Amino acid sequence: MAQPETKSDLKAFDEKLKLLNMTGQWKYDELLVKAIGGPRPKGEPYIWKWDMVYQKLVEACDALPESFTARRSLIFNNPGIETHGTTHTLLMGIQMIKPGEVAWAHRHTLAAVRFVIKGDGKVYTAVDGEICPMESYDLILTPQWTWHDHHNPTDKATIWLDALDVPFVLGLNVPFYEPYPGEQTQPIREHESDYLQLRTGRVRPTWEQPKRENFPLRYPWKETEPKLKALADGPGSPYDGVSLEYVNPIGGGPTLATLGCWIQMLRPGERTQRHRHTSSAMYFVVRGEGTTMVGEKALEWKQHDSFVIPNWAWHEHINRSKSEEAILFSVNDIPVLNAFGLYREEPENSLKAMSAPPAPPPRVTK
C-alpha cells in the first residue's frame, strides 16, 4: 500500500501538474475557507460630490469641444476595484451634451439607463427610432443592441446619469459595438413619441405582438414622484424606507435583464436598519441630505451627489433633516443574481437572533 505523500512530494506533484496546465483541487481549499460566512465586499464605499463632478463636466466641454461618436461622460471608478467599474458588475457616470449638440447614434450589447438630472422635455433620446423626451428626473431605457442617439436642440446644456452593465458584459467577454451606418443620427418613425407610451399602458393595440423585453421606454418623473409621495405614510421597508422598483410594464420583471432601478424616499428624520445583500448598488441623490453608513465609513451626501455600496457590505441610510424628505435613485445588479439564484439578503437583527442564547422553556404552573 502506497504511503501518503509528504508536503515536499505534493509540492513537486503540483509543479508537474502546472506544466500540464492542470491544478489539484486541494490548492483551492483556502478559497473555500474564506467563503465561510459569505464573500468579502468587492470594492469600496465611495462618494462623488456633485460640486466637483459638475466643475469637471464644464471643463470637459473645453477639453472635448465636439462629442462626435464619443460621449462627454465622466465615469466613476471604484478605488477598490482594479478593473474598470463603479462596482464589479456596474458602471456609472455623468454625461453632458451642449446646446445644439447631438451624441451620435450607435448600438452595443451593453444595456444602459439614463436618469435625467437637467432636461426640459425638448431634449430627447431616440431609441430604435422612437423619441423619449428627457425631463428632469425621468428614467430612459436604452436596452442592449438598440440604436440610440441623444439630441439637444435647446440653448442650454443637458445633463444625465448613465448606468450600464459594462463590467458584467466584459466579464462574459461578449462586447459588441456598431455605429449607425453612414449617418450621425437614425431616422425617427412617424408619431412614435406618443405611440411608445400607448403601447405599454393598461390598454394596448390588439394588432401587434408586443415586445416583452429590450424595448424603448421612458418612466416620467411626473408619474413616479406622486406614487412615491402617496406611499409616504405607509410602513415602507425597515431597510430602505419607502422604496419602489421601476418594473417592466409588460412582463412585470426588472427594469432590464441586467439592471434593476429603484427610487426611494427617506422620510424626515428616518434612519433605516442595517442589512447587507449580495447585490451591489450605485446611488444618485435626487434631493435632500443625509448619511449612508457602509460598515464603519460614513458617506455624507446632499443633492446630486453619487455614491456606491459594494456587495455584502453592511449599510444603513439616515435622513439628517427633521423636516424634509430625502429621495435616492439607485441602480443595482439584483436581476443578474436572481437569474442564477444567487441573491441573498441578511438583516443585522437576524445575526443577533442567531447568536442569542436559547430562551428558557416556559414555566408550567399548577
C-alpha positions as CSV (number, residue, x, y, z in Angstrom):
1,M,0.0,0.0,0.0
2,A,1.4,3.4,-1.0
3,Q,2.3,5.8,1.8
4,P,0.7,9.2,1.9
5,E,2.8,11.8,0.1
6,T,4.7,14.3,2.1
7,K,4.3,18.1,1.7
8,S,7.5,18.1,-0.4
9,D,6.1,15.3,-2.6
10,L,2.9,17.2,-3.0
11,K,4.7,20.4,-4.0
12,A,6.7,18.6,-6.6
13,F,3.5,17.0,-7.9
14,D,1.8,20.4,-8.1
15,E,4.7,21.6,-10.2
16,K,4.2,18.7,-12.6
17,L,0.5,19.5,-12.9
18,K,1.3,23.1,-13.6
19,L,3.4,22.1,-16.6
20,L,0.4,20.3,-17.9
21,N,-2.0,23.2,-17.3
22,M,-3.8,21.5,-14.5
23,T,-4.3,22.2,-10.8
24,G,-5.2,19.9,-8.0
25,Q,-8.4,21.0,-6.3
26,W,-6.7,20.9,-2.9
27,K,-5.0,24.2,-4.0
28,Y,-8.4,26.0,-3.6
29,D,-9.1,24.8,-0.1
30,E,-8.1,28.2,1.3
31,L,-10.6,30.0,-1.0
32,L,-13.4,27.7,0.3
33,V,-12.4,28.6,3.9
34,K,-12.5,32.3,3.1
35,A,-16.1,31.9,1.7
36,I,-17.4,30.8,5.1
37,G,-19.9,33.5,6.1
38,G,-20.1,34.8,2.6
39,P,-18.0,37.0,0.3
40,R,-15.8,40.0,1.2
41,P,-17.3,43.2,-0.3
42,K,-15.9,43.8,-3.7
43,G,-14.7,47.4,-3.9
44,E,-15.0,50.3,-1.5
45,P,-17.9,52.5,-0.4
46,Y,-17.2,55.8,-2.1
47,I,-18.9,59.2,-2.9
48,W,-18.5,61.6,-5.8
49,K,-19.6,65.1,-4.8
50,W,-21.7,67.0,-7.2
51,D,-19.8,70.3,-7.0
52,M,-16.6,68.6,-8.1
53,V,-18.3,66.5,-10.8
54,Y,-20.2,69.5,-12.3
55,Q,-17.0,71.5,-12.4
56,K,-15.2,68.7,-14.3
57,L,-18.1,68.4,-16.7
58,V,-17.8,72.1,-17.6
59,E,-14.0,71.6,-18.1
60,A,-14.8,68.6,-20.3
61,C,-16.7,70.8,-22.7
62,D,-13.5,72.7,-23.3
63,A,-11.3,69.6,-23.5
64,L,-13.7,67.8,-25.8
65,P,-15.4,70.6,-27.8
66,E,-17.3,68.1,-30.1
67,S,-18.7,64.8,-28.8
68,F,-18.8,63.1,-32.2
69,T,-19.1,59.3,-31.6
70,A,-17.5,59.6,-28.1
71,R,-19.6,60.6,-25.1
72,R,-18.7,63.6,-22.9
73,S,-19.3,61.4,-19.9
74,L,-17.3,61.2,-16.7
75,I,-17.1,57.6,-15.4
76,F,-17.0,56.8,-11.7
77,N,-14.2,54.3,-11.0
78,N,-14.2,52.5,-7.6
79,P,-10.8,52.9,-6.0
80,G,-11.1,49.4,-4.5
81,I,-11.5,47.7,-7.9
82,E,-8.5,47.1,-10.2
83,T,-10.6,46.7,-13.3
84,H,-12.8,49.4,-14.8
85,G,-16.1,49.7,-12.8
86,T,-18.1,51.5,-10.2
87,T,-18.9,48.1,-8.8
88,H,-17.6,44.7,-10.0
89,T,-20.7,44.4,-12.3
90,L,-21.9,48.0,-12.9
91,L,-20.6,51.3,-14.3
92,M,-22.0,54.8,-13.6
93,G,-21.1,58.2,-14.8
94,I,-22.5,61.7,-15.6
95,Q,-22.9,62.9,-19.2
96,M,-23.4,66.4,-20.6
97,I,-24.3,67.5,-24.1
98,K,-24.0,71.1,-25.1
99,P,-26.7,73.3,-26.7
100,G,-27.4,72.2,-30.3
101,E,-25.3,69.1,-29.9
102,V,-26.1,65.5,-31.0
103,A,-24.4,62.5,-29.5
104,W,-24.1,60.2,-32.5
105,A,-26.2,57.0,-33.0
106,H,-24.8,53.6,-32.2
107,R,-25.7,50.3,-30.5
108,H,-24.0,47.7,-28.3
109,T,-24.6,44.7,-26.2
110,L,-24.2,46.8,-23.1
111,A,-27.6,47.7,-21.5
112,A,-27.9,51.2,-20.3
113,V,-30.3,53.5,-18.4
114,R,-30.3,57.3,-18.4
115,F,-31.6,59.2,-15.3
116,V,-32.0,62.8,-16.3
117,I,-30.5,65.4,-14.0
118,K,-31.3,68.5,-16.1
119,G,-33.7,68.4,-19.0
120,D,-36.7,70.4,-20.2
121,G,-38.5,67.8,-22.4
122,K,-37.3,69.4,-25.6
123,V,-34.1,67.4,-25.3
124,Y,-34.6,63.7,-26.3
125,T,-33.1,60.3,-26.7
126,A,-34.1,58.4,-29.8
127,V,-34.1,54.6,-29.3
128,D,-34.8,52.4,-32.3
129,G,-36.4,55.3,-34.0
130,E,-38.7,56.2,-31.1
131,I,-38.4,59.6,-29.3
132,C,-38.1,59.6,-25.5
133,P,-38.3,63.2,-24.2
134,M,-35.9,64.0,-21.4
135,E,-37.3,66.0,-18.5
136,S,-35.6,66.3,-15.1
137,Y,-35.5,63.0,-13.2
138,D,-37.1,61.0,-16.0
139,L,-35.7,57.5,-16.4
140,I,-34.9,56.5,-20.1
141,L,-34.0,52.9,-21.1
142,T,-31.6,52.1,-23.9
143,P,-31.7,48.3,-23.8
144,Q,-28.9,46.2,-25.3
145,W,-28.5,46.2,-29.1
146,T,-30.9,49.1,-29.6
147,W,-29.9,52.1,-31.8
148,H,-29.7,55.3,-29.7
149,D,-28.6,58.9,-30.1
150,H,-29.2,62.0,-27.9
151,H,-30.4,65.4,-29.2
152,N,-30.2,68.8,-27.5
153,P,-32.0,71.4,-29.7
154,T,-32.1,73.9,-26.9
155,D,-29.8,76.7,-25.9
156,K,-28.9,75.1,-22.5
157,A,-26.7,72.2,-21.6
158,T,-28.4,68.9,-20.7
159,I,-27.0,66.5,-18.0
160,W,-27.9,63.0,-17.1
161,L,-26.7,60.0,-15.2
162,D,-25.5,56.9,-17.2
163,A,-25.7,53.4,-15.7
164,L,-24.5,50.4,-17.6
165,D,-23.6,46.7,-17.1
166,V,-20.1,47.1,-18.6
167,P,-18.1,45.1,-16.1
168,F,-20.6,42.2,-16.3
169,V,-20.6,42.1,-20.1
170,L,-16.8,42.4,-20.3
171,G,-16.5,39.6,-17.7
172,L,-18.6,37.3,-20.0
173,N,-16.4,38.5,-23.0
174,V,-19.5,39.4,-25.1
175,P,-19.0,43.1,-26.0
176,F,-20.4,44.1,-29.5
177,Y,-20.5,47.6,-30.8
178,E,-21.7,49.1,-34.1
179,P,-22.0,52.8,-35.2
180,Y,-25.1,53.7,-37.1
181,P,-24.2,53.0,-40.8
182,G,-23.2,56.1,-42.7
183,E,-25.2,58.6,-40.6
184,Q,-24.9,60.7,-37.5
185,T,-28.5,60.0,-36.4
186,Q,-31.1,57.4,-37.0
187,P,-34.4,58.1,-38.8
188,I,-37.3,58.9,-36.5
189,R,-40.5,56.9,-37.0
190,E,-43.6,59.0,-37.5
191,H,-45.8,59.5,-34.4
192,E,-43.6,57.2,-32.4
193,S,-43.3,59.7,-29.5
194,D,-46.9,59.1,-28.4
195,Y,-47.1,55.5,-29.6
196,L,-44.3,54.5,-27.3
197,Q,-46.3,55.1,-24.2
198,L,-49.6,53.9,-25.6
199,R,-48.1,50.5,-26.4
200,T,-47.1,49.9,-22.7
201,G,-50.3,51.2,-21.0
202,R,-53.1,49.4,-19.4
203,V,-54.9,49.3,-22.8
204,R,-52.7,48.3,-25.8
205,P,-53.1,47.8,-29.5
206,T,-54.5,44.4,-30.4
207,W,-53.0,44.3,-33.9
208,E,-49.4,43.8,-32.8
209,Q,-47.5,41.3,-30.8
210,P,-45.8,43.4,-28.0
211,K,-42.1,43.0,-27.3
212,R,-41.7,41.8,-23.7
213,E,-38.1,43.0,-23.3
214,N,-35.5,45.3,-24.8
215,F,-38.0,47.9,-26.0
216,P,-37.6,51.7,-25.7
217,L,-39.2,53.1,-22.6
218,R,-39.5,56.3,-20.6
219,Y,-40.6,56.5,-16.9
220,P,-41.7,60.2,-16.5
221,W,-40.8,61.7,-13.1
222,K,-44.2,63.5,-13.1
223,E,-45.8,60.0,-12.8
224,T,-43.2,58.5,-10.5
225,E,-43.0,61.1,-7.8
226,P,-46.7,61.2,-6.9
227,K,-46.6,57.4,-6.4
228,L,-43.7,57.8,-4.0
229,K,-45.4,60.5,-2.1
230,A,-48.7,58.6,-1.9
231,L,-46.9,55.8,0.0
232,A,-45.1,58.1,2.4
233,D,-47.5,57.4,5.2
234,G,-47.2,53.7,4.8
235,P,-44.9,51.4,6.7
236,G,-42.2,51.2,4.0
237,S,-39.2,49.0,4.3
238,P,-37.3,49.0,7.6
239,Y,-34.0,48.8,5.5
240,D,-34.8,51.1,2.5
241,G,-37.6,53.5,3.6
242,V,-40.4,54.0,1.0
243,S,-38.7,52.2,-1.9
244,L,-40.2,51.5,-5.3
245,E,-38.8,49.5,-8.2
246,Y,-39.1,50.5,-11.8
247,V,-40.6,47.4,-13.5
248,N,-41.1,46.2,-17.0
249,P,-44.7,47.3,-17.7
250,I,-45.4,44.3,-19.9
251,G,-43.5,41.4,-18.4
252,G,-43.6,42.7,-14.8
253,G,-40.0,41.9,-14.3
254,P,-37.0,44.2,-13.5
255,T,-36.2,47.3,-15.4
256,L,-33.7,45.4,-17.7
257,A,-32.4,41.9,-17.6
258,T,-29.1,43.0,-16.0
259,L,-30.0,46.3,-14.4
260,G,-32.5,47.0,-11.6
261,C,-33.6,50.5,-10.8
262,W,-35.1,51.8,-7.6
263,I,-36.4,55.1,-6.3
264,Q,-36.7,55.5,-2.5
265,M,-37.8,58.1,0.0
266,L,-36.3,58.6,3.4
267,R,-38.9,60.4,5.4
268,P,-37.8,63.4,7.7
269,G,-35.5,62.0,10.4
270,E,-35.8,58.5,9.2
271,R,-32.9,56.1,10.0
272,T,-33.1,52.6,8.4
273,Q,-32.0,49.4,9.9
274,R,-28.6,47.8,8.9
275,H,-28.6,45.0,6.4
276,R,-26.5,43.6,3.6
277,H,-27.1,41.8,0.4
278,T,-25.2,40.0,-2.4
279,S,-26.1,42.8,-4.9
280,S,-24.1,46.0,-5.3
281,A,-25.8,49.4,-5.9
282,M,-25.0,52.8,-7.2
283,Y,-26.9,55.8,-5.8
284,F,-27.8,59.3,-7.0
285,V,-29.3,61.9,-4.6
286,V,-32.4,63.4,-6.2
287,R,-33.0,65.7,-3.2
288,G,-32.2,66.0,0.5
289,E,-29.2,65.4,2.6
290,G,-28.1,62.6,4.8
291,T,-25.6,59.9,5.7
292,T,-25.2,56.4,4.5
293,M,-23.1,54.2,6.8
294,V,-21.3,51.5,5.0
295,G,-19.6,49.4,7.6
296,E,-17.8,52.0,9.7
297,K,-17.5,54.5,6.8
298,A,-19.9,57.5,6.7
299,L,-20.8,58.8,3.3
300,E,-22.2,62.3,3.8
301,W,-24.4,63.2,0.9
302,K,-26.5,66.1,-0.4
303,Q,-28.5,66.8,-3.6
304,H,-27.0,65.4,-6.8
305,D,-24.1,63.6,-5.1
306,S,-23.4,60.0,-6.2
307,F,-22.2,57.1,-4.1
308,V,-21.7,53.3,-4.2
309,I,-22.3,50.5,-1.9
310,P,-20.3,47.3,-2.6
311,N,-22.0,43.9,-2.4
312,W,-22.3,42.1,1.0
313,A,-21.5,45.3,2.9
314,W,-23.5,46.3,6.0
315,H,-25.2,49.6,5.4
316,E,-28.0,51.9,6.7
317,H,-29.4,55.2,5.5
318,I,-30.0,58.3,7.6
319,N,-32.1,61.4,6.6
320,R,-30.4,64.2,8.6
321,S,-33.3,66.6,8.1
322,K,-36.1,66.6,10.6
323,S,-38.5,68.4,8.3
324,E,-37.6,67.5,4.7
325,E,-37.7,64.2,2.8
326,A,-34.7,62.7,1.0
327,I,-35.0,60.9,-2.3
328,L,-32.5,58.5,-3.7
329,F,-32.3,56.9,-7.2
330,S,-30.3,53.7,-7.4
331,V,-29.2,51.0,-9.9
332,N,-28.4,47.5,-8.8
333,D,-27.4,44.1,-10.2
334,I,-30.2,42.2,-8.5
335,P,-31.7,40.9,-11.8
336,V,-28.4,39.1,-12.6
337,L,-28.2,37.5,-9.2
338,N,-31.8,36.4,-9.2
339,A,-31.4,34.8,-12.6
340,F,-28.8,32.4,-11.1
341,G,-30.4,32.1,-7.7
342,L,-27.5,34.0,-6.0
343,Y,-29.4,36.9,-4.4
344,R,-29.3,36.8,-0.6
345,E,-30.2,39.5,1.9
346,E,-29.3,39.5,5.6
347,P,-30.7,41.9,8.2
348,E,-28.4,42.6,11.2
349,N,-31.1,41.6,13.7
350,S,-31.1,38.0,12.2
351,L,-27.5,37.6,13.3
352,K,-28.3,38.9,16.8
353,A,-31.2,36.4,17.0
354,M,-28.9,33.5,16.0
355,S,-26.2,34.5,18.5
356,A,-28.6,35.0,21.4
357,P,-28.9,32.1,23.9
358,P,-32.0,30.0,23.6
359,A,-35.0,31.1,25.5
360,P,-35.7,29.1,28.6
361,P,-38.7,26.8,28.4
362,P,-42.0,28.3,29.7
363,R,-42.8,27.6,33.3
364,V,-45.7,25.4,34.0
365,T,-47.8,26.4,36.9
366,K,-50.2,24.1,38.6
